[in-house]
Structures are given as structure tokens and as C-alpha cells.
């Protein structure tokens, strides 16, 4: 099915097989591609992209941090994403938007700052496989030996391909040790996040998550904090000691592909509730929101066809 999919590439809508870049391109050889992974969901008014404005803003911030010059305005990026989703014919799934340098380059710096944009659309199964993690399925996690990237070494806020080797080796370690996911600490020894996921803890009914600074500015994380506040769940963001992994009542990962993913075990500790009541409450609410059934959050949804 993907070979029949339409792709947005450099201002045109092209066939899947035309979406190519040379192996010696700068973004392939140096990892300089920036990207966004965005969810879109079925609603009564048709497919709707979740928080597209936030994703476009973060995409532009990644470009700014790497001194890359976007070829499109925010409005044009919005239109490229919405049109590619519409042309896919899918009701829900995932979008991957790239910014990349296509020119052949051996040098460490690109020859020019302006980049190209590509947008791809996938169904859930195409992106994740038939076995999908969800709030009804709990996972295990270890504390990785690999520390999260330090903000004094690279711009950790940039969603750039090269940065993701850090999360990849952490996930490889977790699988080698017999766990599903990895919890990474920052270079000071405080809880940071998962390899490619944000991390939340629940204690005494309140929601705790690491503060920004050493972690990605996750849009799902931001959304969950806003939802929690709206439905009366107390929140705290700050530096979290590793010992909280042994004290939390509930723990869950969050991200675009699985909004909430309960953790039933961290290292040797087994949690009694996975998912627990707070995790279930947040998961239920975000399902209602993404389906377009909560008036308070309808501004988070961007429809492919104006409503």
C-alpha cells in the first residue's frame, strides 16, 4: 500500500518511489535531518491532525537551533501536511515530516543553509506493526547505563536525527537485558526520559515529570500536563531523584505513537497497578480529545477538510 502513497517533496506531491536522496547527501552522512512525528485521528468531521501548530513550531525551532533555513512558511507547512494526509485516504495514523540537505557533501558543514521538506503518511500498522503498545498493555523498563545527552554538548531541544543514536543505544541495552524500554538519567543522575519517550510518575494522586532543560520539548508531554490541570490532577515538574522509581504509585511513558504506555516493572520492582487509576483517567480523556469529543480541546485538532 505504501508504494501507492503520495509523498510531499520539495513543493510537489510525488509518488512514493520518487522520494529519494543520494547516499552521500549531507543529512544522510552527517545526521543533519530534522523531523517531526505527528499523529492524526478519526473524528466525526474526518481525519484531524493532533496539535499541528505545535509540531510546526517545534520543527522551526529545530531548524533555528541548527541554523537551517526553512523553505516554507508555517502556513505552507500546515498545508503540505494536511494535503498529504488527505491524499493518503487514511482516517488515522502517523505523519513524518523531514527537513534535510539533499546535496552531496563530504564536508562537516552543509554548502547552504536552506533545506528541503518531505512529508510521509503511514497507517498505524505500517508505522508500528500489528502488535501495538497501548494503555491497556503494560511494559517493563530498566535504568539505562547510557545517560541522556547533556544540553552543554548538543542542542537537545532539536529533534535532529543524529541525537537519536542516544535513545537507540539505550533501547538496544534494554532489549539485551530482557526489558521492553529504557529509563535514562541525565548527566547529573536525575530522571530524564525514555529513549524516545517522555516519562511520568504518579505519587499520592499527583503527576510528576522531569522539567525541561535536559529533555525534549515533547508535545505529548505538554498536552498531558495541560489535560491533567484541566481535569483536576495536580502536576509537578522538576528534578526527580532516581529513588522515585521505587516510590511512585504509577509510572508511564508517553509519546506520539502511544499517548500513554503503563510501566509494570522497573528493574526488579513490580508495580501493583499498571495501568493505575490516574493513568487510566488520562488515557481515557486523551482518547476523547483526539476523537474531537471535548469542546475544551477542539483547537488542538486540525482537519484535512475545514469544519
C-alpha positions in Angstrom: 0.0 0.0 0.0 2.8 2.4 0.8 4.1 2.3 -2.8 0.7 3.8 -3.9 1.0 6.6 -1.3 1.5 10.2 -2.3 4.5 12.0 -0.8 5.1 15.7 -0.4 8.7 16.5 -1.6 10.2 19.9 -2.3 7.0 21.7 -3.2 5.4 18.8 -5.1 3.2 15.8 -4.4 5.0 12.8 -5.9 4.8 9.0 -5.9 6.4 7.0 -3.1 9.2 5.8 -5.4 10.3 9.3 -6.2 11.1 10.1 -2.6 14.8 9.5 -2.9 18.0 11.2 -1.7 21.6 10.3 -2.6 23.5 8.2 0.0 26.2 10.9 0.0 23.8 13.6 0.9 24.8 15.7 3.9 21.8 14.7 6.0 22.5 11.0 5.5 26.2 11.2 6.1 26.1 13.7 9.0 22.7 13.0 10.6 21.6 16.6 10.0 18.0 15.8 9.1 15.4 17.4 11.4 12.0 15.8 11.7 8.6 15.6 13.4 6.4 12.6 14.1 2.7 13.7 14.3 -0.5 11.7 14.9 -3.8 12.1 13.1 -7.1 10.7 14.2 -10.5 9.8 13.1 -13.3 12.2 14.1 -16.9 12.8 13.1 -15.6 15.6 10.8 -13.0 13.4 9.2 -9.2 13.0 9.8 -7.7 15.5 12.2 -4.0 16.2 12.8 -3.1 16.5 16.5 -1.6 19.8 17.5 -0.2 20.6 14.1 0.7 24.1 15.1 2.9 22.9 17.9 4.7 20.5 15.7 5.3 23.0 13.0 6.6 25.4 15.7 9.0 22.8 17.1 10.1 21.9 13.6 11.0 25.5 13.0 12.8 25.7 16.4 14.9 22.7 15.5 15.9 24.4 12.2 16.7 27.6 14.1 19.0 25.7 16.6 20.9 24.2 13.7 21.0 27.4 11.7 18.9 25.8 8.9 16.7 28.0 6.7 13.2 26.7 6.1 12.0 26.9 2.5 8.3 27.2 3.6 6.2 29.4 5.8 4.3 28.0 8.7 1.1 28.2 6.6 2.7 26.3 3.8 4.0 23.6 6.1 0.4 23.2 7.5 -1.0 22.9 4.0 1.7 20.4 3.0 0.9 18.1 5.9 -2.9 18.4 5.6 -2.9 17.8 1.9 -0.6 14.7 2.2 -2.9 13.2 4.8 -5.9 13.9 2.6 -4.3 12.4 -0.4 -3.4 9.2 1.6 -7.1 8.3 2.1 -6.3 7.2 5.6 -8.6 8.0 8.5 -5.8 7.8 11.2 -2.1 7.1 11.5 1.1 9.0 11.6 2.9 11.7 9.7 6.7 12.0 9.4 7.9 15.4 8.3 11.6 15.8 7.4 13.8 18.8 6.8 17.1 17.7 5.1 20.0 18.8 3.0 19.9 16.8 -0.3 23.2 17.9 -1.8 26.1 15.5 -2.0 28.7 16.6 0.6 31.8 15.2 2.2 32.3 18.2 4.5 31.1 18.5 8.0 29.2 21.7 7.2 26.5 21.9 4.5 27.2 24.0 1.5 24.0 26.0 2.0 21.6 26.6 4.9 18.3 26.3 3.0 16.9 22.8 3.2 14.2 20.7 1.6 11.0 19.4 3.2 9.4 15.9 2.8 6.1 14.6 4.3 5.2 11.0 4.6 2.0 9.4 5.9 1.6 5.9 7.5 -1.2 3.8 8.9 -0.8 2.5 12.4 0.2 -0.9 11.2 2.7 0.4 8.7 4.4 2.5 11.3 4.3 0.2 14.3 3.4 -3.2 13.0 0.3 -5.1 14.0 1.4 -5.5 17.6 0.9 -2.1 19.0 1.6 -0.8 22.6 -1.3 0.8 24.2 -2.6 2.0 27.6 -4.2 -1.5 28.0 -0.8 -3.1 27.7 2.0 -2.6 30.3 5.7 -2.8 29.7 8.9 -3.3 31.6 11.8 -0.9 31.8 15.4 -0.8 33.1 17.5 2.1 34.1 20.0 2.5 31.2 23.7 2.9 31.6 23.6 5.5 28.8 22.9 9.0 30.2 20.7 11.4 28.3 22.5 13.9 26.1 23.8 16.9 28.0 22.5 20.3 26.9 26.0 21.7 27.0 27.1 19.2 24.3 24.4 19.5 21.7 21.1 21.3 21.4 18.9 18.6 23.0 15.7 20.6 22.1 16.4 20.0 18.4 14.6 17.0 17.0 17.5 16.0 14.8 18.4 12.6 13.5 21.9 12.5 15.0 20.6 12.9 18.5 18.5 9.8 18.4 21.5 7.4 18.5 21.5 8.2 22.2 18.0 6.7 22.6 18.7 3.9 20.2 21.6 2.5 22.2 19.5 2.8 25.4 16.7 0.8 23.8 19.2 -1.8 22.5 20.6 -2.2 26.0 17.1 -2.7 27.5 16.2 -5.4 25.0 19.6 -7.1 25.6 18.8 -7.2 29.3 15.3 -8.6 28.8 13.3 -5.3 29.2 11.0 -3.6 26.8 12.1 0.1 27.4 14.8 2.1 29.0 14.7 4.9 31.5 17.6 7.4 31.0 19.1 9.6 33.7 20.7 12.9 32.9 24.4 13.5 33.4 23.7 14.7 37.0 21.9 11.4 37.9 18.3 12.7 37.8 15.5 11.1 35.9 15.3 12.4 32.4 13.1 10.3 30.0 12.9 7.2 27.9 14.9 6.5 24.8 12.3 8.2 22.6 9.6 8.8 25.2 8.7 11.2 28.0 8.3 9.7 31.5 5.7 10.4 34.1 5.3 9.2 37.6 2.2 9.3 39.8 2.5 9.7 43.6 -0.3 10.4 46.0 -2.6 11.1 43.1 -0.4 13.8 41.6 1.5 13.7 38.3 5.3 14.2 38.3 7.6 14.6 35.3 11.1 15.9 34.8 11.4 19.6 34.0 12.6 20.9 30.6 16.3 21.5 30.1 17.7 18.1 29.6 14.8 16.5 27.8 13.0 17.0 24.5 10.2 19.6 24.5 7.6 16.8 23.9 4.2 17.9 22.6 2.5 14.9 24.1 4.1 15.6 27.5 2.9 19.2 27.3 -0.6 18.1 26.3 -0.8 15.6 29.2 0.2 18.3 31.7 -2.5 20.6 30.3 -5.1 17.9 30.4 -4.2 16.9 34.0 -4.6 20.5 35.1 -8.0 20.7 33.3 -9.4 17.6 35.0 -8.1 18.4 38.5 -4.9 16.3 38.7 -2.1 18.1 40.5 1.1 18.3 38.5 4.8 18.9 39.3 7.7 19.4 37.0 11.2 19.5 38.4 14.4 17.5 39.0 13.3 14.0 40.0 15.5 11.7 42.1 16.1 8.1 40.8 14.7 6.8 44.1 11.2 7.9 42.9 11.2 5.0 40.6 11.0 2.8 43.7 8.4 5.0 45.4 5.9 6.0 42.6 2.4 4.5 42.7 2.2 4.5 38.9 4.7 5.1 36.1 4.1 5.5 32.4 5.8 6.6 29.2 4.2 9.0 26.7 4.8 9.9 23.1 3.1 10.4 19.7 2.8 6.8 18.8 1.4 5.6 22.2 0.0 8.5 24.1 0.3 6.7 27.4 2.2 3.4 28.0 2.0 2.0 31.5 5.1 0.5 33.2 4.5 -2.6 35.3 8.2 -3.2 36.3 11.3 -1.1 36.7 14.4 -3.2 37.2 13.4 -5.7 39.9 10.5 -3.6 41.2 7.0 -4.7 40.3 4.3 -2.1 40.4 0.9 -3.1 41.8 -1.2 -1.1 39.3 -0.3 -0.9 35.6 -2.2 0.9 34.4 -3.3 2.6 37.6 -6.2 4.9 38.1 -4.5 8.2 37.1 -3.0 6.6 34.0 -6.4 5.3 33.0 -8.1 8.6 33.6 -5.6 10.5 31.5 -5.7 7.8 28.7 -9.5 7.9 28.6 -9.5 11.7 28.4 -6.9 11.9 25.6 -8.9 9.4 23.5 -12.0 11.6 23.9 -9.9 14.7 22.9 -8.3 13.1 19.8 -11.8 11.9 18.7 -12.9 15.5 18.7 -15.5 15.0 21.5 -14.1 17.5 24.1 -15.0 21.1 23.2 -12.3 22.5 25.5 -9.6 21.0 23.3 -11.0 21.2 19.8 -8.4 23.8 19.0 -5.8 21.0 19.2 -7.2 19.3 16.1 -6.5 20.4 12.5 -8.9 18.9 10.0 -7.9 18.0 6.4 -11.3 19.4 5.4 -12.4 22.6 7.0 -15.3 22.1 9.5 
